[in-house]
Amino acid sequence: MSARVLIVDDEENVRSALRRSLRRSGHEITFAESAAVALALLESQPVDIVVSDHLMPGMTGIQLLRQVRQVLPYAGRIMLTGHADLETAMEAIRRGDIDRFLTKPWDDVELKVALDMAAEKAQVEAENRKLLASIRAHDGSAEPGAPAGRRRDT
């Protein structure tokens, strides 16, 4: 399954290496050199997954991914960093700001698996949202959050 992926890193050599690593991933990859550029791109090009470096000028990866969560709550969020601050990453995961944390240098297989898993999760969640909308449309009096087929008493 193919996903639209935005990769954000301020270092050109890292973006180049990621481009080479993911060339045959099957995903549609877009790159941004800063958090500001990434946020501007997201306004016109929604994505399924955002992978961000953590330490960047202007805004950290966690700050960016927190904003991504606000505008694209269903997008997968992965932080990729050379500065392995495990406590910061774990706190961001607990808060729901990021889904996964990978360190630089990355393992190509691990990165591809992380993207594939995030893509699969995004696809399943999108299908679930469509099915739920269909059920609610069919059974207009269903209580939001109630199991399918249950109607509220009138």
C-alpha positions in Angstrom: 0.0 0.0 0.0 1.3 3.4 -0.9 1.2 6.4 1.3 1.9 10.1 0.9 4.9 10.9 3.1 6.4 14.2 4.0 10.0 14.1 5.3 11.3 17.2 7.1 15.0 17.7 7.8 17.1 20.9 7.7 20.2 19.0 6.4 20.4 18.5 2.6 22.7 15.5 2.9 20.2 13.8 5.2 17.3 14.5 2.8 19.5 13.1 -0.1 20.3 10.0 1.9 16.6 9.5 2.7 15.7 10.0 -0.9 18.1 7.2 -1.9 16.9 5.0 0.9 13.2 5.3 0.1 13.5 5.5 -3.7 11.9 2.1 -4.1 9.6 2.2 -1.1 6.4 2.5 -3.1 5.4 5.6 -1.2 5.0 9.1 -2.6 7.7 11.1 -0.9 7.9 14.9 -0.5 10.7 16.7 1.3 10.8 20.0 3.2 13.9 21.7 4.6 12.2 23.3 7.6 9.1 23.1 9.8 7.8 26.3 8.3 8.0 24.9 4.7 6.4 21.6 5.9 3.4 23.4 7.4 3.0 25.5 4.3 3.1 22.3 2.2 0.5 20.6 4.4 -2.0 23.4 3.7 -2.1 22.4 0.0 -0.9 18.8 0.1 -2.3 16.7 2.9 -0.2 13.6 3.7 -0.6 10.2 5.4 2.7 10.3 7.3 5.1 13.0 8.5 8.7 12.1 9.4 10.6 14.9 11.0 14.1 15.5 12.3 14.0 16.7 15.9 16.6 19.4 16.2 16.0 22.0 13.5 16.2 25.8 13.5 13.0 27.7 14.3 11.0 24.7 15.6 11.8 21.3 17.0 10.4 18.2 15.4 8.2 17.5 18.4 6.7 21.0 18.1 6.1 20.4 14.3 4.6 17.0 14.9 2.3 18.4 17.6 1.0 21.0 15.1 0.7 18.3 12.4 -1.5 16.3 15.0 -3.8 19.4 15.2 -4.3 19.8 11.5 -4.0 16.2 10.3 -5.0 14.1 13.4 -5.0 10.9 11.4 -1.5 11.3 9.9 1.3 9.1 11.2 4.0 11.0 13.0 7.6 9.7 13.2 10.5 11.5 14.7 14.0 10.8 13.2 16.9 12.3 15.1 20.6 12.0 15.7 20.1 13.3 19.2 18.6 10.3 21.0 16.9 11.9 23.9 14.9 8.9 24.9 13.0 10.6 27.7 11.9 13.5 25.4 10.7 10.9 22.8 8.9 8.8 25.3 7.1 11.8 26.7 6.1 12.9 23.2 4.8 9.4 22.5 2.8 9.4 25.8 1.2 12.8 24.9 0.4 11.4 21.4 2.5 14.0 19.6 4.5 11.2 17.9 3.8 7.6 17.0 7.4 6.4 16.7 10.9 7.4 17.3 13.9 6.4 15.1 17.5 7.4 15.5 20.1 8.5 13.0 21.9 6.8 11.5 18.7 4.9 10.6 18.5 1.4 9.4 16.9 1.4 6.0 14.8 -1.7 6.7 13.6 -0.4 10.0 12.6 2.9 8.4 10.8 1.2 5.5 9.0 -1.1 8.0 8.0 2.0 10.1 6.6 3.7 7.0 4.8 0.6 5.9 3.2 0.1 9.3 2.2 3.7 9.5 0.7 3.5 6.0 -1.3 0.4 6.9 -2.5 2.0 10.1 -3.6 5.1 8.2 -5.4 3.0 5.6 -7.3 0.9 8.2 -8.3 4.0 10.2 -9.5 5.7 7.0 -11.6 2.6 6.1 -13.0 2.6 9.7 -14.0 6.2 9.5 -15.8 5.6 6.1 -17.6 2.6 7.5 -18.7 4.5 10.6 -19.9 7.4 8.5 -21.9 5.0 6.4 -23.4 3.4 9.4 -24.3 6.8 10.9 -25.8 7.9 7.5 -27.9 4.7 7.3 -29.0 4.8 10.9 -29.3 8.6 11.4 -30.6 8.2 15.0 -27.6 6.2 16.1 -25.9 7.6 19.2 -22.4 8.8 18.2 -20.0 6.3 19.7 -22.7 3.7 20.3 -22.3 0.2 18.7 -23.8 -0.2 15.2 -27.5 -1.0 15.1 -28.3 0.5 18.5 -30.7 3.4 18.4 -31.3 5.9 21.1 -34.7 5.9 22.7 -37.0 8.7 21.6 
